[in-house]
């Protein structure tokens, strides 16, 4: 009996020792802090870097305004996304990235029609192309219609250089305006130019006017209604036309009137806008050239005005007598405050 008790006690002590060891190890692993792993956290790029840096995204709004390099980008985007038809008008046509894209879309089954006033390089595109025949002046509208509903009004020609200063306004789902512009293309392809919206056609994008018509008179009347400010940016101006009359009367009423014009030079080396600019300054318009007189490096091809943050005037028309009375031009008068504010904001950066 004594020997068995000794053996039993021995085993009990071993068992107690093992239990103590197991408890100690359990406590060690429970209380020990798990070592941190090296985690590489991806830092999100700023929105301006993740989006296409040179393309202002289409935000899906009813109207969106684009400037300078954004203009070619939105044209290309809309051309790429067109499903069935593209109808367009331009003054000068020549081969460019845009026309190559139009040819590609035509080869993919999209019906492409382009009316132009002048073929600069005499090239012949594979899509439907027609030179407009005008009795007087030049054929000068600039617009696109995509799938018979989305309308893009531009100051840029198909042949405009990507670095030129231009503007474009995209109107989504504007079938009334689209129908009017498609009729214009229909007529050019039938070899005629008809009187259209000469007094103004009210549409969902604003009032559309085609010159020869009352486009310049309508602009004059908008200037006469200005209360606080007029901001305009125009490629070419001349002295004697209704637009100048409106500016003069607005200035006399105390309206803060500012204008930027291009300082392009004619064959004689003189600034083409010099005489009209001097006249505008003499009547109180605050005027400047887009670049110093010593330089003429980039085309400043805008044709817009903004009034009191509530009205925007834009399209293809320069403020000249020829544009008022002879040329085929398109003018849009928009009462969309967001569109007006976009033009004003751009002007303020110049």
Secondary structure as UniProt FT lines:
FT   HELIX           2..31
FT   HELIX           47..50
FT   TURN            53..54
FT   STRAND          63..67
FT   HELIX           69..81
FT   STRAND          85..93
FT   HELIX           97..107
FT   TURN            108..109
FT   STRAND          111..119
FT   STRAND          128..131
FT   STRAND          143..146
FT   TURN            147..149
FT   STRAND          150..154
FT   TURN            158..159
FT   TURN            162..163
FT   STRAND          167..171
FT   HELIX           175..189
FT   TURN            190..191
FT   STRAND          201..203
FT   TURN            204..205
FT   STRAND          206..211
FT   HELIX           215..224
FT   STRAND          229..234
FT   HELIX           242..252
FT   TURN            253..254
FT   STRAND          256..261
FT   TURN            267..268
FT   TURN            272..273
FT   HELIX           274..282
FT   TURN            283..284
FT   STRAND          286..289
FT   TURN            293..294
FT   STRAND          303..307
FT   TURN            308..310
FT   STRAND          311..315
FT   HELIX           321..325
FT   STRAND          328..334
FT   HELIX           337..348
//
